[in-house]
Amino acid sequence: MSTPRVILLLSGSLRVGSSNETVLRTAQAVAPEGVRTVFYDGLAALPHFNPDDDAEPLPEPVAALRAAIDAADALLVCTPEYAGTLPGAFKNLLDWTVGGTEICDKPVASVSAAAPGRGQGAEATLRTVLGYTGAVVVEPACVRVAVDRQLVGADGVITEAGARERIAEVLALLASFGR
């Protein structure tokens, strides 16, 4: 039996129950066999990025973030757009990854939960920052999944079959990348 591929789920939203969290909670629910998902929930705990602090010993929340990234085989990001770009808290998370090597050569995909015609600024900024980290963006796994709140269960998971299938396909693509 092979070791499951670990995919770290990173939400760019601080809002509990946001559409982005809903997509990632759905990813946890639909992960295919051989894939284990880990939801990173330390976004709010990260200190403001300061290059002076990007040295050993790292602030504990930063060390935990980098350890989670290092332990993962791939990353799945779902972030909102705020004022035409990434939300500040999520950009801060990404800034903390630039000085490390944990993301370098790691497969990364993104799922946008933005309404049609929105979210392109966040997507473009995400790709730019990932370029600085050395991540490998898995283009076929970067998709849009609209979240219809009427099709979200009480558990915060999407119930609509098409969206669930699309998210499971993203996870399968990420898990198979580089194998």
GROMACS elastic network, one bead per residue, 0.5 to 0.9 nm:
[ bonds ]
;  ai    aj funct       b0    kb
    1     4     6  0.89582   500
    2     5     6  0.89421   500
    2    34     6  0.76990   500
    3    34     6  0.72594   500
    3    35     6  0.88755   500
    4    33     6  0.80020   500
    4    35     6  0.51177   500
    4    36     6  0.60504   500
    4   175     6  0.87872   500
    5    34     6  0.61562   500
    5    36     6  0.59920   500
    5    37     6  0.83207   500
    5    72     6  0.77301   500
    5    73     6  0.60035   500
    5    74     6  0.79868   500
    5   174     6  0.89890   500
    5   175     6  0.58435   500
    5   176     6  0.85527   500
    6    34     6  0.87344   500
    6    35     6  0.59964   500
    6    37     6  0.56956   500
    6    38     6  0.71584   500
    6    71     6  0.76617   500
    6    73     6  0.51896   500
    6    74     6  0.66597   500
    6    75     6  0.85542   500
    6   175     6  0.77715   500
    7    35     6  0.71709   500
    7    36     6  0.62709   500
    7    38     6  0.62655   500
    7    39     6  0.86499   500
    7    72     6  0.55450   500
    7    73     6  0.58741   500
    7    75     6  0.53298   500
    7    76     6  0.67108   500
    7   171     6  0.77585   500
    7   174     6  0.78844   500
    7   175     6  0.74775   500
    8    36     6  0.86477   500
    8    37     6  0.58770   500
    8    39     6  0.60557   500
    8    40     6  0.67490   500
    8    68     6  0.73389   500
    8    69     6  0.68347   500
    8    71     6  0.85766   500
    8    72     6  0.57639   500
    8    73     6  0.78309   500
    8    74     6  0.63618   500
    8    76     6  0.61529   500
    8    77     6  0.84215   500
    9    24     6  0.63740   500
    9    25     6  0.88335   500
    9    27     6  0.83974   500
    9    28     6  0.86813   500
    9    37     6  0.67759   500
    9    38     6  0.58909   500
    9    40     6  0.59219   500
    9    41     6  0.89953   500
    9    74     6  0.89108   500
    9    75     6  0.60276   500
    9    77     6  0.60606   500
    9    78     6  0.79151   500
   10    21     6  0.87223   500
   10    24     6  0.78546   500
   10    38     6  0.88972   500
   10    39     6  0.66489   500
   10    40     6  0.56808   500
   10    41     6  0.79004   500
   10    43     6  0.86025   500
   10    75     6  0.71970   500
   10    76     6  0.61197   500
   10    78     6  0.64003   500
   10    79     6  0.80198   500
   10    90     6  0.89813   500
   11    14     6  0.78158   500
   11    20     6  0.60580   500
   11    21     6  0.60244   500
   11    24     6  0.73060   500
   11    39     6  0.83191   500
   11    40     6  0.75568   500
   11    41     6  0.80604   500
   11    43     6  0.80815   500
   11    76     6  0.85351   500
   11    77     6  0.59391   500
   11    78     6  0.50746   500
   11    79     6  0.55779   500
   11    80     6  0.85318   500
   11    90     6  0.78703   500
   12    20     6  0.72697   500
   12    21     6  0.84898   500
   12    43     6  0.78860   500
   12    77     6  0.73369   500
   12    78     6  0.61091   500
   12    80     6  0.62698   500
   12    81     6  0.88249   500
   12    86     6  0.77050   500
   12    87     6  0.68417   500
   12    88     6  0.89332   500
   12    89     6  0.72891   500
   12    91     6  0.81970   500
   12    93     6  0.87118   500
   13    16     6  0.80113   500
   13    18     6  0.68669   500
   13    19     6  0.86749   500
   13    20     6  0.66265   500
   13    21     6  0.73219   500
   13    43     6  0.83238   500
   13    78     6  0.82323   500
   13    79     6  0.60443   500
   13    80     6  0.64177   500
   13    87     6  0.73583   500
   13    89     6  0.78404   500
   13    90     6  0.71953   500
   14    18     6  0.79610   500
   14    21     6  0.89281   500
   14    43     6  0.71348   500
   14    44     6  0.67459   500
   14    89     6  0.77540   500
   14    90     6  0.86457   500
   15    18     6  0.53361   500
   15    19     6  0.89211   500
   15    20     6  0.89060   500
   15    21     6  0.81547   500
   16    21     6  0.73042   500
   17    20     6  0.79245   500
   17    21     6  0.58430   500
   17    22     6  0.62525   500
   17   156     6  0.67065   500
   18    21     6  0.51579   500
   18    22     6  0.61406   500
   18    23     6  0.87226   500
   18    80     6  0.89992   500
   19    23     6  0.62667   500
   19    24     6  0.87509   500
   19    78     6  0.88261   500
   19    79     6  0.89160   500
   19    80     6  0.82915   500
   19   113     6  0.62460   500
   19   114     6  0.82978   500
   19   146     6  0.85933   500
   19   147     6  0.62233   500
   19   148     6  0.88341   500
   19   149     6  0.82741   500
   20    23     6  0.52049   500
   20    24     6  0.64369   500
   20    25     6  0.86506   500
   20    77     6  0.87257   500
   20    78     6  0.52879   500
   20    79     6  0.58892   500
   20    80     6  0.67769   500
   20   111     6  0.83891   500
   20   112     6  0.76931   500
   20   113     6  0.61310   500
   20   114     6  0.87160   500
   20   147     6  0.86947   500
   21    24     6  0.50894   500
   21    25     6  0.59600   500
   21    26     6  0.83759   500
   21    78     6  0.75543   500
   21    79     6  0.86832   500
   21   156     6  0.81981   500
   22    25     6  0.51097   500
   22    26     6  0.60520   500
   22    27     6  0.85541   500
   22   147     6  0.79342   500
   22   152     6  0.79078   500
   22   156     6  0.56061   500
   22   157     6  0.56897   500
   22   158     6  0.68571   500
   23    26     6  0.50818   500
   23    27     6  0.62656   500
   23    28     6  0.88808   500
   23    78     6  0.72977   500
   23   111     6  0.78296   500
   23   112     6  0.87497   500
   23   113     6  0.72920   500
   23   145     6  0.78550   500
   23   147     6  0.76562   500
   23   156     6  0.88033   500
   23   157     6  0.72940   500
   23   158     6  0.72121   500
   23   163     6  0.89365   500
   23   164     6  0.88631   500
   23   167     6  0.78003   500
   24    28     6  0.64143   500
   24    29     6  0.87242   500
   24    39     6  0.76181   500
   24    76     6  0.82137   500
   24    77     6  0.82622   500
   24    78     6  0.71010   500
   24   111     6  0.88603   500
   24   157     6  0.84957   500
   24   167     6  0.86890   500
   25    28     6  0.50672   500
   25    29     6  0.64436   500
   25    30     6  0.88767   500
   25    39     6  0.79914   500
   25   155     6  0.88388   500
   25   156     6  0.69011   500
   25   157     6  0.58517   500
   25   158     6  0.83681   500
   26    30     6  0.61929   500
   26    31     6  0.84438   500
   26   156     6  0.77278   500
   26   158     6  0.58645   500
   26   159     6  0.85562   500
   26   164     6  0.69030   500
   26   167     6  0.75769   500
   26   168     6  0.88100   500
   27    30     6  0.52479   500
   27    31     6  0.57682   500
   27    37     6  0.76518   500
   27   157     6  0.85738   500
   27   164     6  0.76844   500
   27   167     6  0.59677   500
   27   168     6  0.65539   500
   27   170     6  0.88510   500
   27   171     6  0.74658   500
   28    31     6  0.55557   500
   28    36     6  0.79554   500
   28    37     6  0.57854   500
   28    38     6  0.77865   500
   28    39     6  0.80302   500
   28   157     6  0.89850   500
   29   157     6  0.74714   500
   29   164     6  0.87182   500
   29   168     6  0.89929   500
   30   164     6  0.66376   500
   30   165     6  0.78377   500
   30   167     6  0.74382   500
   30   168     6  0.56008   500
   30   171     6  0.87656   500
   31    34     6  0.82198   500
   31    35     6  0.59036   500
   31    36     6  0.68814   500
   31    37     6  0.71146   500
   31   167     6  0.83270   500
   31   168     6  0.57630   500
   31   169     6  0.89199   500
   31   171     6  0.65704   500
   31   172     6  0.79318   500
   32    35     6  0.56787   500
   32    36     6  0.82840   500
   32   168     6  0.64010   500
   32   169     6  0.84537   500
   32   171     6  0.73301   500
   32   172     6  0.66791   500
   33    36     6  0.81630   500
   33   172     6  0.89862   500
   34   172     6  0.89285   500
   34   175     6  0.82313   500
   35   171     6  0.75495   500
   35   172     6  0.76910   500
   35   175     6  0.67396   500
   37    72     6  0.89244   500
   37   171     6  0.89698   500
   38    68     6  0.86067   500
   38    72     6  0.83881   500
   40    43     6  0.75625   500
   40    65     6  0.79345   500
   40    68     6  0.77563   500
   41    44     6  0.78485   500
   41    45     6  0.87132   500
   42    45     6  0.53087   500
   42    46     6  0.67171   500
   42    61     6  0.70837   500
   42    64     6  0.84249   500
   42    65     6  0.74065   500
   43    46     6  0.57399   500
   43    61     6  0.87658   500
   43    65     6  0.87404   500
   43    89     6  0.69538   500
   43    90     6  0.71413   500
   43    92     6  0.88126   500
   43    93     6  0.68324   500
   44    47     6  0.82751   500
   44    89     6  0.72947   500
   45    61     6  0.63075   500
   45    62     6  0.88237   500
   46    49     6  0.81859   500
   46    59     6  0.84217   500
   46    60     6  0.86944   500
   46    61     6  0.55199   500
   46    62     6  0.63404   500
   46    65     6  0.85906   500
   46    89     6  0.83110   500
   46    92     6  0.78801   500
   46    93     6  0.70488   500
   46    96     6  0.87974   500
   47    50     6  0.84282   500
   47    59     6  0.78071   500
   47    61     6  0.76163   500
   47    62     6  0.78497   500
   47    92     6  0.82732   500
   47    93     6  0.89443   500
   48    89     6  0.84275   500
   48    92     6  0.65137   500
   48    93     6  0.87331   500
   48    96     6  0.89176   500
   49    52     6  0.87742   500
   49    53     6  0.76169   500
   49    54     6  0.79937   500
   49    92     6  0.59816   500
   49    93     6  0.80082   500
   49    95     6  0.65391   500
   49    96     6  0.62590   500
   50    53     6  0.54351   500
   50    54     6  0.67416   500
   50    96     6  0.85693   500
   51    54     6  0.50297   500
   51    55     6  0.80059   500
   51    96     6  0.87213   500
   51    99     6  0.84947   500
   52    55     6  0.70597   500
   53    56     6  0.80457   500
   53    57     6  0.83746   500
   53    58     6  0.66512   500
   53    59     6  0.73602   500
   54    57     6  0.83190   500
   54    58     6  0.62063   500
   54    59     6  0.82420   500
   54    62     6  0.87921   500
   54    96     6  0.74583   500
   54    99     6  0.68728   500
   54   100     6  0.86612   500
   55    58     6  0.56075   500
   55    59     6  0.87856   500
   55    99     6  0.87572   500
   56    59     6  0.83479   500
   57    60     6  0.82641   500
   57    63     6  0.83052   500
   58    61     6  0.81575   500
   58    62     6  0.62110   500
   58    63     6  0.56619   500
   59    62     6  0.53623   500
   59    63     6  0.62407   500
   59    64     6  0.87290   500
   60    63     6  0.50358   500
   60    64     6  0.61218   500
   60    65     6  0.85983   500
   61    64     6  0.50661   500
   61    65     6  0.61834   500
   61    66     6  0.87000   500
   62    65     6  0.50042   500
   62    66     6  0.61687   500
   62    67     6  0.84653   500
   62    93     6  0.84442   500
   62    96     6  0.69132   500
   62    97     6  0.86175   500
   63    66     6  0.51992   500
   63    67     6  0.60381   500
   63    68     6  0.85905   500
   64    67     6  0.50303   500
   64    68     6  0.61268   500
   64    69     6  0.86406   500
   65    68     6  0.51687   500
   65    69     6  0.62862   500
   65    70     6  0.85865   500
   65    93     6  0.83961   500
   65    96     6  0.86468   500
   65    97     6  0.84538   500
   66    69     6  0.50773   500
   66    70     6  0.60063   500
   66    71     6  0.85565   500
   66    96     6  0.83605   500
   66    97     6  0.70215   500
   66   100     6  0.75160   500
   66   101     6  0.88147   500
   66   102     6  0.64333   500
   66   103     6  0.86111   500
   67    71     6  0.60826   500
   67    72     6  0.86716   500
   67   102     6  0.79692   500
   68    71     6  0.51832   500
   68    72     6  0.63735   500
   69    72     6  0.52669   500
   69    73     6  0.81314   500
   69    74     6  0.80466   500
   69    75     6  0.75647   500
   69    97     6  0.89849   500
   69   102     6  0.60565   500
   69   103     6  0.67342   500
   70    73     6  0.78015   500
   70   101     6  0.85273   500
   70   103     6  0.72113   500
   71   102     6  0.87125   500
   72    75     6  0.70494   500
   72   106     6  0.86380   500
   73   106     6  0.68621   500
   73   107     6  0.74235   500
   73   174     6  0.86512   500
   73   175     6  0.75936   500
   74   103     6  0.86720   500
   74   106     6  0.57956   500
   74   108     6  0.57507   500
   74   109     6  0.82271   500
   74   174     6  0.64606   500
   74   175     6  0.71326   500
   74   177     6  0.87151   500
   75   103     6  0.86721   500
   75   106     6  0.75836   500
   75   107     6  0.64582   500
   75   109     6  0.64695   500
   75   110     6  0.83939   500
   75   174     6  0.79855   500
   76   107     6  0.87168   500
   76   108     6  0.58268   500
   76   109     6  0.50306   500
   76   110     6  0.55658   500
   76   111     6  0.74654   500
   76   170     6  0.86328   500
   76   171     6  0.80115   500
   76   174     6  0.81786   500
   77   108     6  0.74984   500
   77   109     6  0.62466   500
   77   111     6  0.63665   500
   77   112     6  0.84582   500
   78   109     6  0.87390   500
   78   110     6  0.56297   500
   78   111     6  0.50956   500
   78   112     6  0.58416   500
   78   113     6  0.72347   500
   79    86     6  0.72446   500
   79    87     6  0.78754   500
   79    90     6  0.77741   500
   79   110     6  0.80626   500
   79   111     6  0.77979   500
   79   112     6  0.67031   500
   79   113     6  0.77246   500
   79   114     6  0.86937   500
   79   119     6  0.88410   500
   79   122     6  0.74886   500
   79   123     6  0.84492   500
   79   126     6  0.89684   500
   80    85     6  0.84633   500
   80    86     6  0.67931   500
   80    87     6  0.69634   500
   80   112     6  0.73496   500
   80   113     6  0.72486   500
   80   114     6  0.66889   500
   80   119     6  0.68479   500
   80   122     6  0.69318   500
   80   123     6  0.89960   500
   81    84     6  0.59065   500
   81    85     6  0.52910   500
   81    86     6  0.52247   500
   81    87     6  0.62775   500
   81   114     6  0.76820   500
   81   118     6  0.78439   500
   81   119     6  0.52695   500
   81   120     6  0.79029   500
   81   121     6  0.67850   500
   81   123     6  0.80775   500
   82    85     6  0.54435   500
   82    86     6  0.58270   500
   82    87     6  0.52231   500
   82    88     6  0.82887   500
   82   119     6  0.84748   500
   82   121     6  0.86361   500
   82   122     6  0.75619   500
   83    86     6  0.79203   500
   83    87     6  0.79660   500
   83   121     6  0.85737   500
   84    87     6  0.89753   500
   84   118     6  0.87356   500
   84   119     6  0.74046   500
   84   120     6  0.78031   500
   84   122     6  0.64537   500
   85    88     6  0.86968   500
   85   119     6  0.79059   500
   85   120     6  0.81120   500
   85   123     6  0.78062   500
   85   124     6  0.79716   500
   85   125     6  0.62699   500
   85   126     6  0.84621   500
   86    89     6  0.83115   500
   86    90     6  0.65904   500
   86    91     6  0.60268   500
   86   121     6  0.74533   500
   86   123     6  0.79581   500
   86   125     6  0.66470   500
   86   126     6  0.71536   500
   87    90     6  0.55156   500
   87    91     6  0.62548   500
   87    92     6  0.86314   500
   87   122     6  0.81071   500
   88    91     6  0.50478   500
   88    92     6  0.60287   500
   88    93     6  0.86843   500
   89    92     6  0.50149   500
   89    93     6  0.64359   500
   89    94     6  0.88835   500
   90    94     6  0.63427   500
   90    95     6  0.85563   500
   91    94     6  0.50262   500
   91    95     6  0.60633   500
   91    96     6  0.87185   500
   91   125     6  0.89811   500
   91   126     6  0.83395   500
   91   129     6  0.84977   500
   92    96     6  0.64361   500
   92    97     6  0.89681   500
   93    96     6  0.53080   500
   93    97     6  0.68259   500
   94    97     6  0.51447   500
   94    98     6  0.67266   500
   94   126     6  0.86546   500
   94   129     6  0.71484   500
   94   130     6  0.79685   500
   94   133     6  0.85193   500
   95    98     6  0.54687   500
   95    99     6  0.77868   500
   95   129     6  0.80585   500
   96    99     6  0.65140   500
   96   100     6  0.76257   500
   97   100     6  0.53818   500
   97   101     6  0.75716   500
   97   102     6  0.74066   500
   97   103     6  0.71799   500
   97   133     6  0.67944   500
   98   101     6  0.75240   500
   98   102     6  0.89981   500
   98   103     6  0.83488   500
   98   129     6  0.81674   500
   98   130     6  0.84771   500
   98   132     6  0.65516   500
   98   133     6  0.50133   500
   98   134     6  0.86016   500
   99   133     6  0.79207   500
  100   103     6  0.75705   500
  100   104     6  0.83362   500
  100   133     6  0.79814   500
  101   104     6  0.52678   500
  101   105     6  0.88104   500
  101   133     6  0.74075   500
  101   134     6  0.81288   500
  102   105     6  0.84221   500
  102   106     6  0.77238   500
  102   133     6  0.85381   500
  103   106     6  0.51568   500
  103   107     6  0.81430   500
  103   108     6  0.86029   500
  103   130     6  0.84038   500
  103   133     6  0.61281   500
  103   134     6  0.65064   500
  103   135     6  0.53519   500
  103   136     6  0.84813   500
  104   107     6  0.87584   500
  104   133     6  0.58170   500
  104   136     6  0.76038   500
  105   133     6  0.86359   500
  105   134     6  0.57712   500
  105   136     6  0.54720   500
  106   134     6  0.78071   500
  106   135     6  0.51427   500
  106   136     6  0.56441   500
  106   137     6  0.83067   500
  107   135     6  0.62280   500
  107   137     6  0.58706   500
  107   138     6  0.61543   500
  107   174     6  0.66734   500
  107   175     6  0.87783   500
  107   177     6  0.69945   500
  107   178     6  0.82298   500
  108   130     6  0.85294   500
  108   135     6  0.65287   500
  108   136     6  0.59168   500
  108   138     6  0.58972   500
  108   139     6  0.88104   500
  108   141     6  0.84145   500
  108   142     6  0.86725   500
  108   174     6  0.72935   500
  109   136     6  0.85506   500
  109   137     6  0.58240   500
  109   138     6  0.54951   500
  109   139     6  0.70442   500
  109   140     6  0.83512   500
  109   141     6  0.54829   500
  109   142     6  0.51339   500
  109   143     6  0.83040   500
  109   170     6  0.77754   500
  109   171     6  0.88944   500
  109   174     6  0.71801   500
  110   123     6  0.81448   500
  110   126     6  0.88463   500
  110   137     6  0.84954   500
  110   138     6  0.86326   500
  110   139     6  0.87877   500
  110   141     6  0.70151   500
  110   143     6  0.66192   500
  110   144     6  0.84089   500
  110   170     6  0.87817   500
  111   141     6  0.79048   500
  111   142     6  0.56428   500
  111   144     6  0.54221   500
  111   145     6  0.66490   500
  111   167     6  0.81291   500
  111   170     6  0.84006   500
  112   115     6  0.85733   500
  112   119     6  0.71020   500
  112   123     6  0.78640   500
  112   142     6  0.79347   500
  112   143     6  0.63318   500
  112   145     6  0.61068   500
  112   146     6  0.76810   500
  113   119     6  0.82120   500
  113   143     6  0.89134   500
  113   144     6  0.59549   500
  113   145     6  0.51865   500
  113   146     6  0.50231   500
  113   147     6  0.60912   500
  114   117     6  0.80137   500
  114   118     6  0.57398   500
  114   119     6  0.54353   500
  114   120     6  0.88056   500
  114   144     6  0.74260   500
  114   145     6  0.77705   500
  114   146     6  0.64707   500
  114   147     6  0.80722   500
  115   118     6  0.55918   500
  115   119     6  0.74948   500
  115   144     6  0.88411   500
  115   145     6  0.87966   500
  115   146     6  0.62811   500
  115   147     6  0.82557   500
  116   119     6  0.81208   500
  116   144     6  0.87263   500
  116   146     6  0.79517   500
  117   120     6  0.76789   500
  118   121     6  0.79192   500
  119   122     6  0.54720   500
  119   123     6  0.63129   500
  119   124     6  0.87829   500
  120   124     6  0.60729   500
  120   125     6  0.85512   500
  121   124     6  0.52094   500
  121   125     6  0.61681   500
  121   126     6  0.84933   500
  122   125     6  0.51466   500
  122   126     6  0.59523   500
  122   127     6  0.85988   500
  123   126     6  0.51146   500
  123   127     6  0.63002   500
  123   128     6  0.87202   500
  124   127     6  0.52374   500
  124   128     6  0.62845   500
  124   129     6  0.88051   500
  125   128     6  0.50220   500
  125   129     6  0.62203   500
  125   130     6  0.84922   500
  126   129     6  0.53064   500
  126   130     6  0.60367   500
  126   131     6  0.85371   500
  127   130     6  0.50645   500
  127   131     6  0.61253   500
  127   132     6  0.88985   500
  127   137     6  0.76495   500
  128   131     6  0.51654   500
  128   132     6  0.68207   500
  129   132     6  0.51975   500
  129   133     6  0.66450   500
  130   133     6  0.50447   500
  130   134     6  0.63629   500
  130   135     6  0.54979   500
  130   136     6  0.78667   500
  130   137     6  0.77268   500
  131   134     6  0.53104   500
  131   135     6  0.62291   500
  131   136     6  0.79486   500
  131   137     6  0.84822   500
  132   135     6  0.78296   500
  136   139     6  0.89944   500
  137   140     6  0.89901   500
  137   141     6  0.84636   500
  137   142     6  0.81510   500
  138   141     6  0.55517   500
  138   142     6  0.67601   500
  138   173     6  0.81437   500
  138   174     6  0.71853   500
  138   177     6  0.78016   500
  139   142     6  0.52737   500
  139   143     6  0.84327   500
  140   143     6  0.74913   500
  140   170     6  0.79759   500
  140   173     6  0.76854   500
  141   167     6  0.89639   500
  141   169     6  0.77500   500
  141   171     6  0.77942   500
  141   172     6  0.88321   500
  141   173     6  0.61585   500
  141   174     6  0.68184   500
  142   170     6  0.74907   500
  143   166     6  0.83108   500
  143   167     6  0.86305   500
  143   170     6  0.79116   500
  145   163     6  0.62180   500
  145   166     6  0.76816   500
  145   167     6  0.79084   500
  146   163     6  0.78156   500
  147   150     6  0.86023   500
  147   151     6  0.75728   500
  147   152     6  0.78409   500
  147   158     6  0.74841   500
  147   163     6  0.83046   500
  148   151     6  0.54004   500
  148   152     6  0.70097   500
  148   158     6  0.82410   500
  148   160     6  0.87757   500
  149   152     6  0.53078   500
  149   153     6  0.85630   500
  149   158     6  0.82967   500
  150   153     6  0.80948   500
  151   157     6  0.85000   500
  151   158     6  0.58200   500
  151   159     6  0.54138   500
  151   160     6  0.58963   500
  152   155     6  0.77954   500
  152   156     6  0.58616   500
  152   157     6  0.54020   500
  152   159     6  0.55697   500
  152   160     6  0.78076   500
  153   156     6  0.54162   500
  153   157     6  0.54755   500
  153   158     6  0.62497   500
  153   159     6  0.62416   500
  154   157     6  0.74519   500
  155   158     6  0.87992   500
  158   161     6  0.82071   500
  158   163     6  0.72901   500
  158   164     6  0.67801   500
  159   162     6  0.89619   500
  159   163     6  0.80402   500
  159   164     6  0.71984   500
  160   163     6  0.57263   500
  160   164     6  0.63601   500
  160   165     6  0.88369   500
  161   164     6  0.50802   500
  161   165     6  0.60846   500
  161   166     6  0.86103   500
  162   165     6  0.51591   500
  162   166     6  0.62143   500
  162   167     6  0.87196   500
  163   166     6  0.50895   500
  163   167     6  0.62383   500
  163   168     6  0.86110   500
  164   167     6  0.52403   500
  164   168     6  0.61853   500
  164   169     6  0.86382   500
  165   168     6  0.50607   500
  165   169     6  0.61368   500
  165   170     6  0.86983   500
  166   169     6  0.50682   500
  166   170     6  0.63635   500
  166   171     6  0.88514   500
  167   170     6  0.50612   500
  167   171     6  0.64365   500
  167   172     6  0.87427   500
  168   171     6  0.51349   500
  168   172     6  0.62347   500
  168   173     6  0.86806   500
  169   172     6  0.50023   500
  169   173     6  0.61199   500
  169   174     6  0.85802   500
  170   173     6  0.51584   500
  170   174     6  0.62120   500
  170   175     6  0.85497   500
  171   174     6  0.51249   500
  171   175     6  0.60108   500
  171   176     6  0.85690   500
  172   175     6  0.50469   500
  172   176     6  0.61098   500
  172   177     6  0.85661   500
  173   176     6  0.52615   500
  173   177     6  0.61100   500
  174   177     6  0.52481   500
  174   178     6  0.87383   500
  175   178     6  0.83645   500
  175   179     6  0.81992   500
  176   179     6  0.55523   500
